[in-house]
Amino acid sequence: MTLFLLLSAIILTPALAALIAARSRSDEAARRVALAGAALTALLSLAPLALLGGAGVAADAIGPAVPLLGVRLRLGLDGYSVALLPLLGFMLVALIGAGPRTALDRGTVAALLATCSAILGVYCAADLAVLAVAWTAALLPGQRLIARKSPGDQLLRRTYRIFLIGGTAPLVLAIGVMAWLGARRGAALPFDVEELARVGVPEAWQSPLLALVGIAVLMRMAAVPFHGWLPVLLERGPLGVTVLLAEMQVGVCVLVHVAVPLLPAACAEQMPILAALGLFSALHGSILALTQTDLRRMIGYLVASQKGLVLLGVASMNPQSLSGALLQSFASSIAITGVAMVVWALEARTGTADMRELGGLVARTPRMAAFFFLLVCAAIGFPGALSFVSEDLLLHGILHVHPVLSILMLGATALNGITMFRAFQRTFLGPIPPGARSAGKMEALLFRERAALLSLLALTVALGIAPSRLLALHEPVVQRVLGPRAQEVDVARLERTSSVATSP
């Protein structure tokens, strides 16, 4: 019960802060409340990692049950989700603490906090009803915020509505059907993941159920053909909320915590389809990112490409590829969030994110240029960054399962690198375009912005230099997901791979 109360406090703290911030007398007061709530969430989220952070540790936190509804308020953590909590808390602090003040009014900070609260619920959910509520609740604050701030942008509102319905309805329907099947097979609490896994889902139902779960996951991971929402939201929508929604861990959590244990036969048969979609999404996103002139939209396609690589790694069902995918989800979140924050700061100063109206900024904002360059290096996998380790593991794992796909994966990664460095060159180097908005005097990065960006950069370098802690946390998750196949892993080879990846 103690762990249940702790996890409940972690999930509800940002939600409570959102309620207080929304009712604050001024935007400045709302920002102070939001920052305090985000900092408290980050501190509380470190407690489970300290208590349960040992390798192999997984914990269930069982709360009260509602037998009439077949629901038990059950939360849980494993080696993957226990590290996601402080990561999300840290990102929330960075977004609220360093975001442009003009963009962080009461409604926006309340939406940020509420979205974070729901995502924390997805990470901790061990009951399908709790998962369905948290999964849906994560999308509602963004819908309300867009309706309030962009009432005339029909493309943005229509795109978000499609994202909301397409990303929730299939999963809710699949959960309802699985609970109904569990009740028919004698489960007293058919929404409980452990009990539903014990009674089993009939094999005849597993393929259509995996298709429903897959549609929701593919929508949230912006995989082709469900990718169109992400570039539009990043270009036109509220950047802070969209950055949280763009995180890929919620989709990975549903795959490893729900799809694999409850639908094992269908996963064994249909994972190659998801792997192919992941690779196609990675290539598709990298090619389209290369053609963009707007920094926000470019980041949208880059995130879609990174999500495709993660989906490919998970769906390859190889120990190294799965370990690499879990690490890549961490690495991409840190680096891409940093890049997005630099673009956010740049747009607040120039009024545009269009690279055609920028250029020559390194002379006036050298620190901004340096942070953008270093975070770009971290995002594309330079040695010393966590993404270097994760991409190395991904490549080795996919090479053993799909040699041809590994070559195509390298092509997508190379294109992403070209795109990022080209964006740096067009934005910060070269001559200033005639009539450019960046031609006037620009304010340097503020202390709070420098502190947040430096913290993100330090985190990805620290984890990249010493990734063994994360690998140890993830190893039991990999073994559980792969089942008997995990017993065939050569642990020494995995350790050698990680040591080679971290060496200069």
TIKE-531493 format. One record per residue (C-alpha): residue in three letters; x, y, z. Coordinates in steps of 0.05 Angstrom, whole numbers, plus 5000, padded with zeros to 4 digits. Layout:
N
<res: ala u: X v: Y w: Z> .
...
# end
This chain:
504
<res: met u: 5000 v: 5000 w: 5000> .
<res: thr u: 5059 v: 5046 w: 5013> .
<res: leu u: 5083 v: 5040 w: 4941> .
<res: phe u: 5012 v: 5050 w: 4916> .
<res: leu u: 5007 v: 5115 w: 4955> .
<res: leu u: 5074 v: 5138 w: 4929> .
<res: leu u: 5057 v: 5123 w: 4856> .
<res: ser u: 4989 v: 5155 w: 4865> .
<res: ala u: 5023 v: 5217 w: 4893> .
<res: ile u: 5070 v: 5220 w: 4833> .
<res: ile u: 5012 v: 5215 w: 4784> .
<res: leu u: 4965 v: 5263 w: 4820> .
<res: thr u: 5016 v: 5317 w: 4839> .
<res: pro u: 5019 v: 5349 w: 4769> .
<res: ala u: 4943 v: 5342 w: 4762> .
<res: leu u: 4932 v: 5379 w: 4827> .
<res: ala u: 4983 v: 5432 w: 4806> .
<res: ala u: 4946 v: 5439 w: 4740> .
<res: leu u: 4880 v: 5454 w: 4777> .
<res: ile u: 4914 v: 5506 w: 4820> .
<res: ala u: 4951 v: 5538 w: 4761> .
<res: ala u: 4888 v: 5542 w: 4720> .
<res: arg u: 4855 v: 5582 w: 4776> .
<res: ser u: 4913 v: 5628 w: 4791> .
<res: arg u: 4903 v: 5703 w: 4788> .
<res: ser u: 4957 v: 5716 w: 4737> .
<res: asp u: 5001 v: 5679 w: 4687> .
<res: glu u: 5062 v: 5692 w: 4730> .
<res: ala u: 5029 v: 5661 w: 4791> .
<res: ala u: 5008 v: 5602 w: 4748> .
<res: arg u: 5079 v: 5592 w: 4724> .
<res: arg u: 5106 v: 5592 w: 4795> .
<res: val u: 5054 v: 5540 w: 4817> .
<res: ala u: 5069 v: 5498 w: 4755> .
<res: leu u: 5144 v: 5500 w: 4766> .
<res: ala u: 5135 v: 5480 w: 4839> .
<res: gly u: 5088 v: 5423 w: 4819> .
<res: ala u: 5137 v: 5400 w: 4765> .
<res: ala u: 5196 v: 5402 w: 4813> .
<res: leu u: 5157 v: 5363 w: 4866> .
<res: thr u: 5137 v: 5311 w: 4814> .
<res: ala u: 5209 v: 5303 w: 4792> .
<res: leu u: 5232 v: 5294 w: 4864> .
<res: leu u: 5178 v: 5244 w: 4881> .
<res: ser u: 5193 v: 5204 w: 4817> .
<res: leu u: 5263 v: 5192 w: 4841> .
<res: ala u: 5238 v: 5154 w: 4902> .
<res: pro u: 5216 v: 5090 w: 4864> .
<res: leu u: 5282 v: 5090 w: 4826> .
<res: ala u: 5319 v: 5093 w: 4892> .
<res: leu u: 5276 v: 5041 w: 4926> .
<res: leu u: 5266 v: 4992 w: 4868> .
<res: gly u: 5323 v: 5010 w: 4821> .
<res: gly u: 5361 v: 4944 w: 4830> .
<res: ala u: 5368 v: 4900 w: 4769> .
<res: gly u: 5312 v: 4850 w: 4764> .
<res: val u: 5266 v: 4888 w: 4810> .
<res: ala u: 5193 v: 4896 w: 4790> .
<res: ala u: 5139 v: 4917 w: 4838> .
<res: asp u: 5063 v: 4917 w: 4841> .
<res: ala u: 5023 v: 4967 w: 4880> .
<res: ile u: 4953 v: 4941 w: 4892> .
<res: gly u: 4899 v: 4990 w: 4912> .
<res: pro u: 4825 v: 4983 w: 4924> .
<res: ala u: 4782 v: 4940 w: 4878> .
<res: val u: 4714 v: 4952 w: 4848> .
<res: pro u: 4689 v: 4880 w: 4836> .
<res: leu u: 4623 v: 4903 w: 4805> .
<res: leu u: 4663 v: 4936 w: 4749> .
<res: gly u: 4718 v: 4884 w: 4747> .
<res: val u: 4769 v: 4939 w: 4762> .
<res: arg u: 4825 v: 4941 w: 4812> .
<res: leu u: 4866 v: 5004 w: 4820> .
<res: arg u: 4932 v: 4969 w: 4809> .
<res: leu u: 4996 v: 5004 w: 4792> .
<res: gly u: 5063 v: 4974 w: 4776> .
<res: leu u: 5134 v: 4987 w: 4756> .
<res: asp u: 5189 v: 4948 w: 4720> .
<res: gly u: 5260 v: 4964 w: 4700> .
<res: tyr u: 5236 v: 5006 w: 4641> .
<res: ser u: 5180 v: 5047 w: 4672> .
<res: val u: 5217 v: 5060 w: 4737> .
<res: ala u: 5267 v: 5102 w: 4699> .
<res: leu u: 5214 v: 5136 w: 4656> .
<res: leu u: 5183 v: 5171 w: 4716> .
<res: pro u: 5242 v: 5216 w: 4734> .
<res: leu u: 5257 v: 5227 w: 4660> .
<res: leu u: 5188 v: 5255 w: 4648> .
<res: gly u: 5190 v: 5295 w: 4712> .
<res: phe u: 5257 v: 5326 w: 4691> .
<res: met u: 5231 v: 5343 w: 4622> .
<res: leu u: 5169 v: 5376 w: 4653> .
<res: val u: 5214 v: 5420 w: 4697> .
<res: ala u: 5256 v: 5439 w: 4636> .
<res: leu u: 5196 v: 5457 w: 4593> .
<res: ile u: 5162 v: 5499 w: 4646> .
<res: gly u: 5224 v: 5529 w: 4676> .
<res: ala u: 5258 v: 5548 w: 4610> .
<res: gly u: 5201 v: 5558 w: 4561> .
<res: pro u: 5186 v: 5628 w: 4534> .
<res: arg u: 5143 v: 5666 w: 4584> .
<res: thr u: 5098 v: 5692 w: 4529> .
<res: ala u: 5080 v: 5621 w: 4510> .
<res: leu u: 5068 v: 5596 w: 4581> .
<res: asp u: 5002 v: 5626 w: 4603> .
<res: arg u: 4955 v: 5594 w: 4653> .
<res: gly u: 4920 v: 5549 w: 4603> .
<res: thr u: 4985 v: 5525 w: 4573> .
<res: val u: 5020 v: 5507 w: 4638> .
<res: ala u: 4957 v: 5473 w: 4663> .
<res: ala u: 4953 v: 5432 w: 4599> .
<res: leu u: 5027 v: 5413 w: 4606> .
<res: leu u: 5017 v: 5389 w: 4678> .
<res: ala u: 4953 v: 5351 w: 4662> .
<res: thr u: 4985 v: 5317 w: 4602> .
<res: cys u: 5045 v: 5297 w: 4644> .
<res: ser u: 4999 v: 5268 w: 4698> .
<res: ala u: 4962 v: 5224 w: 4648> .
<res: ile u: 5027 v: 5200 w: 4616> .
<res: leu u: 5053 v: 5180 w: 4685> .
<res: gly u: 4989 v: 5141 w: 4694> .
<res: val u: 5003 v: 5103 w: 4629> .
<res: tyr u: 5073 v: 5086 w: 4653> .
<res: cys u: 5047 v: 5059 w: 4720> .
<res: ala u: 4982 v: 5025 w: 4698> .
<res: ala u: 4977 v: 4951 w: 4713> .
<res: asp u: 4901 v: 4949 w: 4702> .
<res: leu u: 4872 v: 4957 w: 4633> .
<res: ala u: 4817 v: 5004 w: 4656> .
<res: val u: 4868 v: 5050 w: 4689> .
<res: leu u: 4909 v: 5046 w: 4625> .
<res: ala u: 4849 v: 5065 w: 4581> .
<res: val u: 4831 v: 5124 w: 4625> .
<res: ala u: 4903 v: 5150 w: 4628> .
<res: trp u: 4916 v: 5138 w: 4554> .
<res: thr u: 4854 v: 5179 w: 4535> .
<res: ala u: 4865 v: 5232 w: 4588> .
<res: ala u: 4934 v: 5248 w: 4560> .
<res: leu u: 4903 v: 5275 w: 4496> .
<res: leu u: 4846 v: 5316 w: 4525> .
<res: pro u: 4885 v: 5376 w: 4552> .
<res: gly u: 4916 v: 5388 w: 4484> .
<res: gln u: 4848 v: 5386 w: 4451> .
<res: arg u: 4821 v: 5438 w: 4499> .
<res: leu u: 4883 v: 5482 w: 4493> .
<res: ile u: 4881 v: 5482 w: 4417> .
<res: ala u: 4806 v: 5498 w: 4417> .
<res: arg u: 4820 v: 5558 w: 4462> .
<res: lys u: 4884 v: 5585 w: 4430> .
<res: ser u: 4874 v: 5567 w: 4356> .
<res: pro u: 4799 v: 5570 w: 4343> .
<res: gly u: 4809 v: 5593 w: 4271> .
<res: asp u: 4862 v: 5541 w: 4251> .
<res: gln u: 4816 v: 5488 w: 4221> .
<res: leu u: 4874 v: 5444 w: 4197> .
<res: leu u: 4904 v: 5441 w: 4267> .
<res: arg u: 4837 v: 5427 w: 4301> .
<res: arg u: 4816 v: 5375 w: 4249> .
<res: thr u: 4884 v: 5340 w: 4253> .
<res: tyr u: 4882 v: 5337 w: 4329> .
<res: arg u: 4811 v: 5310 w: 4328> .
<res: ile u: 4833 v: 5254 w: 4282> .
<res: phe u: 4893 v: 5240 w: 4327> .
<res: leu u: 4849 v: 5239 w: 4388> .
<res: ile u: 4797 v: 5191 w: 4360> .
<res: gly u: 4846 v: 5147 w: 4322> .
<res: gly u: 4894 v: 5143 w: 4380> .
<res: thr u: 4843 v: 5124 w: 4433> .
<res: ala u: 4782 v: 5089 w: 4403> .
<res: pro u: 4819 v: 5026 w: 4378> .
<res: leu u: 4855 v: 5015 w: 4444> .
<res: val u: 4792 v: 5026 w: 4486> .
<res: leu u: 4753 v: 4977 w: 4442> .
<res: ala u: 4809 v: 4925 w: 4446> .
<res: ile u: 4812 v: 4932 w: 4522> .
<res: gly u: 4736 v: 4924 w: 4527> .
<res: val u: 4737 v: 4861 w: 4484> .
<res: met u: 4796 v: 4831 w: 4524> .
<res: ala u: 4760 v: 4844 w: 4589> .
<res: trp u: 4696 v: 4812 w: 4562> .
<res: leu u: 4735 v: 4751 w: 4539> .
<res: gly u: 4770 v: 4747 w: 4607> .
<res: ala u: 4704 v: 4749 w: 4644> .
<res: arg u: 4678 v: 4693 w: 4600> .
<res: arg u: 4739 v: 4651 w: 4619> .
<res: gly u: 4728 v: 4661 w: 4693> .
<res: ala u: 4770 v: 4722 w: 4711> .
<res: ala u: 4742 v: 4756 w: 4773> .
<res: leu u: 4777 v: 4821 w: 4754> .
<res: pro u: 4781 v: 4817 w: 4678> .
<res: phe u: 4815 v: 4885 w: 4670> .
<res: asp u: 4874 v: 4863 w: 4712> .
<res: val u: 4933 v: 4849 w: 4667> .
<res: glu u: 4961 v: 4793 w: 4709> .
<res: glu u: 4895 v: 4757 w: 4718> .
<res: leu u: 4878 v: 4766 w: 4644> .
<res: ala u: 4946 v: 4736 w: 4626> .
<res: arg u: 4932 v: 4677 w: 4672> .
<res: val u: 4865 v: 4659 w: 4640> .
<res: gly u: 4890 v: 4677 w: 4570> .
<res: val u: 4859 v: 4708 w: 4509> .
<res: pro u: 4834 v: 4657 w: 4457> .
<res: glu u: 4882 v: 4652 w: 4398> .
<res: ala u: 4825 v: 4664 w: 4349> .
<res: trp u: 4815 v: 4733 w: 4379> .
<res: gln u: 4888 v: 4753 w: 4386> .
<res: ser u: 4902 v: 4776 w: 4315> .
<res: pro u: 4843 v: 4825 w: 4309> .
<res: leu u: 4857 v: 4850 w: 4380> .
<res: leu u: 4930 v: 4862 w: 4363> .
<res: ala u: 4908 v: 4899 w: 4301> .
<res: leu u: 4866 v: 4946 w: 4344> .
<res: val u: 4921 v: 4956 w: 4395> .
<res: gly u: 4971 v: 4965 w: 4338> .
<res: ile u: 4930 v: 5021 w: 4306> .
<res: ala u: 4929 v: 5060 w: 4371> .
<res: val u: 5003 v: 5049 w: 4382> .
<res: leu u: 5021 v: 5066 w: 4310> .
<res: met u: 4980 v: 5130 w: 4316> .
<res: arg u: 5015 v: 5152 w: 4379> .
<res: met u: 5083 v: 5133 w: 4350> .
<res: ala u: 5068 v: 5171 w: 4285> .
<res: ala u: 5082 v: 5111 w: 4242> .
<res: val u: 5062 v: 5110 w: 4169> .
<res: pro u: 5004 v: 5115 w: 4150> .
<res: phe u: 4984 v: 5148 w: 4216> .
<res: his u: 5040 v: 5199 w: 4218> .
<res: gly u: 5008 v: 5263 w: 4192> .
<res: trp u: 4987 v: 5292 w: 4259> .
<res: leu u: 5057 v: 5301 w: 4287> .
<res: pro u: 5088 v: 5350 w: 4237> .
<res: val u: 5024 v: 5392 w: 4238> .
<res: leu u: 5021 v: 5395 w: 4314> .
<res: leu u: 5094 v: 5412 w: 4321> .
<res: glu u: 5089 v: 5466 w: 4268> .
<res: arg u: 5023 v: 5498 w: 4289> .
<res: gly u: 5006 v: 5473 w: 4358> .
<res: pro u: 5030 v: 5490 w: 4428> .
<res: leu u: 5102 v: 5466 w: 4428> .
<res: gly u: 5108 v: 5445 w: 4501> .
<res: val u: 5046 v: 5400 w: 4501> .
<res: thr u: 5064 v: 5372 w: 4433> .
<res: val u: 5134 v: 5354 w: 4457> .
<res: leu u: 5103 v: 5312 w: 4513> .
<res: leu u: 5054 v: 5279 w: 4465> .
<res: ala u: 5110 v: 5264 w: 4417> .
<res: glu u: 5146 v: 5220 w: 4468> .
<res: met u: 5148 v: 5149 w: 4443> .
<res: gln u: 5150 v: 5113 w: 4511> .
<res: val u: 5074 v: 5108 w: 4518> .
<res: gly u: 5071 v: 5066 w: 4454> .
<res: val u: 5129 v: 5023 w: 4476> .
<res: cys u: 5097 v: 5012 w: 4544> .
<res: val u: 5032 v: 4987 w: 4513> .
<res: leu u: 5071 v: 4940 w: 4468> .
<res: val u: 5115 v: 4909 w: 4522> .
<res: his u: 5065 v: 4912 w: 4580> .
<res: val u: 5000 v: 4894 w: 4544> .
<res: ala u: 5007 v: 4867 w: 4474> .
<res: val u: 5064 v: 4818 w: 4485> .
<res: pro u: 5039 v: 4786 w: 4550> .
<res: leu u: 4966 v: 4784 w: 4531> .
<res: leu u: 4970 v: 4769 w: 4457> .
<res: pro u: 5033 v: 4726 w: 4450> .
<res: ala u: 5010 v: 4683 w: 4391> .
<res: ala u: 4990 v: 4744 w: 4349> .
<res: cys u: 5054 v: 4781 w: 4367> .
<res: ala u: 5097 v: 4722 w: 4344> .
<res: glu u: 5061 v: 4723 w: 4278> .
<res: gln u: 5050 v: 4797 w: 4264> .
<res: met u: 5112 v: 4831 w: 4293> .
<res: pro u: 5147 v: 4828 w: 4225> .
<res: ile u: 5092 v: 4873 w: 4198> .
<res: leu u: 5105 v: 4924 w: 4253> .
<res: ala u: 5180 v: 4919 w: 4239> .
<res: ala u: 5168 v: 4934 w: 4165> .
<res: leu u: 5123 v: 4993 w: 4183> .
<res: gly u: 5176 v: 5018 w: 4232> .
<res: leu u: 5230 v: 5017 w: 4180> .
<res: phe u: 5186 v: 5050 w: 4127> .
<res: ser u: 5167 v: 5104 w: 4178> .
<res: ala u: 5241 v: 5116 w: 4194> .
<res: leu u: 5258 v: 5124 w: 4120> .
<res: his u: 5196 v: 5164 w: 4104> .
<res: gly u: 5207 v: 5212 w: 4162> .
<res: ser u: 5281 v: 5222 w: 4146> .
<res: ile u: 5267 v: 5238 w: 4072> .
<res: leu u: 5212 v: 5287 w: 4087> .
<res: ala u: 5251 v: 5321 w: 4142> .
<res: leu u: 5307 v: 5335 w: 4092> .
<res: thr u: 5259 v: 5375 w: 4048> .
<res: gln u: 5230 v: 5420 w: 4103> .
<res: thr u: 5244 v: 5494 w: 4111> .
<res: asp u: 5208 v: 5503 w: 4178> .
<res: leu u: 5248 v: 5481 w: 4238> .
<res: arg u: 5186 v: 5458 w: 4277> .
<res: arg u: 5159 v: 5416 w: 4220> .
<res: met u: 5229 v: 5388 w: 4208> .
<res: ile u: 5231 v: 5365 w: 4281> .
<res: gly u: 5163 v: 5332 w: 4271> .
<res: tyr u: 5189 v: 5288 w: 4215> .
<res: leu u: 5254 v: 5274 w: 4252> .
<res: val u: 5215 v: 5250 w: 4313> .
<res: ala u: 5172 v: 5206 w: 4268> .
<res: ser u: 5236 v: 5177 w: 4239> .
<res: gln u: 5264 v: 5163 w: 4308> .
<res: lys u: 5199 v: 5131 w: 4330> .
<res: gly u: 5203 v: 5086 w: 4269> .
<res: leu u: 5272 v: 5062 w: 4290> .
<res: val u: 5246 v: 5047 w: 4360> .
<res: leu u: 5186 v: 5009 w: 4332> .
<res: leu u: 5233 v: 4970 w: 4287> .
<res: gly u: 5276 v: 4951 w: 4346> .
<res: val u: 5218 v: 4929 w: 4389> .
<res: ala u: 5184 v: 4890 w: 4333> .
<res: ser u: 5248 v: 4854 w: 4313> .
<res: met u: 5241 v: 4815 w: 4379> .
<res: asn u: 5316 v: 4807 w: 4386> .
<res: pro u: 5351 v: 4818 w: 4454> .
<res: gln u: 5399 v: 4870 w: 4427> .
<res: ser u: 5349 v: 4906 w: 4384> .
<res: leu u: 5298 v: 4909 w: 4441> .
<res: ser u: 5352 v: 4935 w: 4489> .
<res: gly u: 5372 v: 4986 w: 4437> .
<res: ala u: 5300 v: 5007 w: 4425> .
<res: leu u: 5288 v: 5019 w: 4500> .
<res: leu u: 5352 v: 5060 w: 4504> .
<res: gln u: 5336 v: 5097 w: 4440> .
<res: ser u: 5269 v: 5119 w: 4469> .
<res: phe u: 5307 v: 5152 w: 4526> .
<res: ala u: 5361 v: 5182 w: 4482> .
<res: ser u: 5314 v: 5211 w: 4431> .
<res: ser u: 5269 v: 5242 w: 4484> .
<res: ile u: 5327 v: 5279 w: 4517> .
<res: ala u: 5361 v: 5303 w: 4454> .
<res: ile u: 5299 v: 5321 w: 4413> .
<res: thr u: 5269 v: 5358 w: 4473> .
<res: gly u: 5332 v: 5399 w: 4477> .
<res: val u: 5331 v: 5415 w: 4403> .
<res: ala u: 5258 v: 5434 w: 4407> .
<res: met u: 5272 v: 5481 w: 4466> .
<res: val u: 5327 v: 5516 w: 4426> .
<res: val u: 5278 v: 5526 w: 4368> .
<res: trp u: 5225 v: 5550 w: 4418> .
<res: ala u: 5274 v: 5602 w: 4445> .
<res: leu u: 5295 v: 5622 w: 4375> .
<res: glu u: 5223 v: 5631 w: 4352> .
<res: ala u: 5207 v: 5673 w: 4414> .
<res: arg u: 5263 v: 5721 w: 4394> .
<res: thr u: 5254 v: 5725 w: 4319> .
<res: gly u: 5180 v: 5709 w: 4311> .
<res: thr u: 5193 v: 5653 w: 4261> .
<res: ala u: 5221 v: 5583 w: 4255> .
<res: asp u: 5228 v: 5587 w: 4179> .
<res: met u: 5301 v: 5574 w: 4160> .
<res: arg u: 5292 v: 5617 w: 4097> .
<res: glu u: 5284 v: 5678 w: 4143> .
<res: leu u: 5342 v: 5660 w: 4188> .
<res: gly u: 5417 v: 5655 w: 4181> .
<res: gly u: 5481 v: 5683 w: 4209> .
<res: leu u: 5457 v: 5677 w: 4281> .
<res: val u: 5522 v: 5648 w: 4309> .
<res: ala u: 5552 v: 5717 w: 4315> .
<res: arg u: 5495 v: 5744 w: 4357> .
<res: thr u: 5474 v: 5682 w: 4395> .
<res: pro u: 5536 v: 5638 w: 4400> .
<res: arg u: 5511 v: 5599 w: 4461> .
<res: met u: 5446 v: 5583 w: 4426> .
<res: ala u: 5485 v: 5559 w: 4365> .
<res: ala u: 5531 v: 5517 w: 4409> .
<res: phe u: 5472 v: 5484 w: 4445> .
<res: phe u: 5437 v: 5470 w: 4380> .
<res: phe u: 5499 v: 5439 w: 4350> .
<res: leu u: 5515 v: 5396 w: 4411> .
<res: leu u: 5443 v: 5372 w: 4419> .
<res: val u: 5441 v: 5356 w: 4344> .
<res: cys u: 5504 v: 5313 w: 4354> .
<res: ala u: 5470 v: 5278 w: 4413> .
<res: ala u: 5406 v: 5266 w: 4372> .
<res: ile u: 5441 v: 5232 w: 4313> .
<res: gly u: 5487 v: 5188 w: 4355> .
<res: phe u: 5556 v: 5218 w: 4361> .
<res: pro u: 5604 v: 5180 w: 4407> .
<res: gly u: 5594 v: 5198 w: 4480> .
<res: ala u: 5519 v: 5207 w: 4474> .
<res: leu u: 5467 v: 5156 w: 4496> .
<res: ser u: 5440 v: 5152 w: 4425> .
<res: phe u: 5507 v: 5125 w: 4402> .
<res: val u: 5500 v: 5065 w: 4448> .
<res: ser u: 5427 v: 5054 w: 4431> .
<res: glu u: 5437 v: 5058 w: 4356> .
<res: asp u: 5495 v: 5011 w: 4361> .
<res: leu u: 5453 v: 4960 w: 4398> .
<res: leu u: 5395 v: 4970 w: 4349> .
<res: leu u: 5440 v: 4959 w: 4290> .
<res: his u: 5472 v: 4896 w: 4318> .
<res: gly u: 5405 v: 4867 w: 4338> .
<res: ile u: 5370 v: 4881 w: 4272> .
<res: leu u: 5431 v: 4856 w: 4233> .
<res: his u: 5422 v: 4787 w: 4264> .
<res: val u: 5348 v: 4785 w: 4246> .
<res: his u: 5340 v: 4827 w: 4183> .
<res: pro u: 5408 v: 4842 w: 4150> .
<res: val u: 5376 v: 4881 w: 4093> .
<res: leu u: 5334 v: 4923 w: 4141> .
<res: ser u: 5397 v: 4941 w: 4180> .
<res: ile u: 5427 v: 4973 w: 4118> .
<res: leu u: 5364 v: 5013 w: 4105> .
<res: met u: 5364 v: 5034 w: 4179> .
<res: leu u: 5434 v: 5062 w: 4169> .
<res: gly u: 5408 v: 5101 w: 4110> .
<res: ala u: 5353 v: 5132 w: 4152> .
<res: thr u: 5402 v: 5150 w: 4207> .
<res: ala u: 5450 v: 5182 w: 4157> .
<res: leu u: 5394 v: 5224 w: 4126> .
<res: asn u: 5374 v: 5248 w: 4195> .
<res: gly u: 5446 v: 5270 w: 4207> .
<res: ile u: 5448 v: 5308 w: 4141> .
<res: thr u: 5382 v: 5342 w: 4158> .
<res: met u: 5404 v: 5365 w: 4226> .
<res: phe u: 5471 v: 5393 w: 4204> .
<res: arg u: 5438 v: 5426 w: 4144> .
<res: ala u: 5389 v: 5459 w: 4192> .
<res: phe u: 5446 v: 5483 w: 4235> .
<res: gln u: 5482 v: 5512 w: 4175> .
<res: arg u: 5420 v: 5548 w: 4147> .
<res: thr u: 5399 v: 5576 w: 4215> .
<res: phe u: 5464 v: 5596 w: 4248> .
<res: leu u: 5518 v: 5600 w: 4195> .
<res: gly u: 5526 v: 5636 w: 4129> .
<res: pro u: 5504 v: 5707 w: 4111> .
<res: ile u: 5441 v: 5738 w: 4137> .
<res: pro u: 5386 v: 5735 w: 4083> .
<res: pro u: 5363 v: 5804 w: 4058> .
<res: gly u: 5303 v: 5827 w: 4099> .
<res: ala u: 5309 v: 5769 w: 4147> .
<res: arg u: 5274 v: 5774 w: 4214> .
<res: ser u: 5339 v: 5755 w: 4248> .
<res: ala u: 5375 v: 5817 w: 4221> .
<res: gly u: 5362 v: 5858 w: 4284> .
<res: lys u: 5391 v: 5852 w: 4353> .
<res: met u: 5375 v: 5788 w: 4390> .
<res: glu u: 5372 v: 5774 w: 4464> .
<res: ala u: 5421 v: 5721 w: 4488> .
<res: leu u: 5398 v: 5658 w: 4523> .
<res: leu u: 5374 v: 5671 w: 4593> .
<res: phe u: 5405 v: 5635 w: 4652> .
<res: arg u: 5344 v: 5590 w: 4662> .
<res: glu u: 5347 v: 5570 w: 4588> .
<res: arg u: 5421 v: 5556 w: 4592> .
<res: ala u: 5412 v: 5515 w: 4655> .
<res: ala u: 5357 v: 5472 w: 4625> .
<res: leu u: 5395 v: 5459 w: 4560> .
<res: leu u: 5460 v: 5445 w: 4596> .
<res: ser u: 5424 v: 5396 w: 4642> .
<res: leu u: 5394 v: 5359 w: 4582> .
<res: leu u: 5461 v: 5356 w: 4548> .
<res: ala u: 5496 v: 5332 w: 4612> .
<res: leu u: 5444 v: 5278 w: 4622> .
<res: thr u: 5451 v: 5247 w: 4553> .
<res: val u: 5528 v: 5249 w: 4558> .
<res: ala u: 5528 v: 5219 w: 4628> .
<res: leu u: 5482 v: 5163 w: 4607> .
<res: gly u: 5522 v: 5153 w: 4543> .
<res: ile u: 5587 v: 5146 w: 4580> .
<res: ala u: 5558 v: 5099 w: 4632> .
<res: pro u: 5498 v: 5063 w: 4602> .
<res: ser u: 5508 v: 4999 w: 4643> .
<res: arg u: 5457 v: 5022 w: 4696> .
<res: leu u: 5402 v: 5030 w: 4645> .
<res: leu u: 5421 v: 4965 w: 4610> .
<res: ala u: 5417 v: 4928 w: 4676> .
<res: leu u: 5349 v: 4958 w: 4691> .
<res: his u: 5323 v: 4938 w: 4622> .
<res: glu u: 5351 v: 4868 w: 4621> .
<res: pro u: 5294 v: 4835 w: 4661> .
<res: val u: 5244 v: 4871 w: 4617> .
<res: val u: 5278 v: 4844 w: 4555> .
<res: gln u: 5278 v: 4774 w: 4584> .
<res: arg u: 5204 v: 4778 w: 4602> .
<res: val u: 5183 v: 4805 w: 4534> .
<res: leu u: 5223 v: 4754 w: 4494> .
<res: gly u: 5207 v: 4695 w: 4539> .
<res: pro u: 5246 v: 4632 w: 4520> .
<res: arg u: 5284 v: 4670 w: 4467> .
<res: ala u: 5316 v: 4713 w: 4520> .
<res: gln u: 5350 v: 4652 w: 4550> .
<res: glu u: 5390 v: 4646 w: 4486> .
<res: val u: 5421 v: 4714 w: 4495> .
<res: asp u: 5496 v: 4717 w: 4500> .
<res: val u: 5501 v: 4767 w: 4558> .
<res: ala u: 5576 v: 4774 w: 4549> .
<res: arg u: 5566 v: 4795 w: 4477> .
<res: leu u: 5515 v: 4847 w: 4498> .
<res: glu u: 5563 v: 4875 w: 4549> .
<res: arg u: 5620 v: 4876 w: 4498> .
<res: thr u: 5575 v: 4913 w: 4450> .
<res: ser u: 5558 v: 4966 w: 4502> .
<res: ser u: 5631 v: 4974 w: 4522> .
<res: val u: 5652 v: 4983 w: 4449> .
<res: ala u: 5596 v: 5033 w: 4439> .
<res: thr u: 5619 v: 5076 w: 4497> .
<res: ser u: 5692 v: 5075 w: 4478> .
<res: pro u: 5718 v: 5135 w: 4437> .
# end
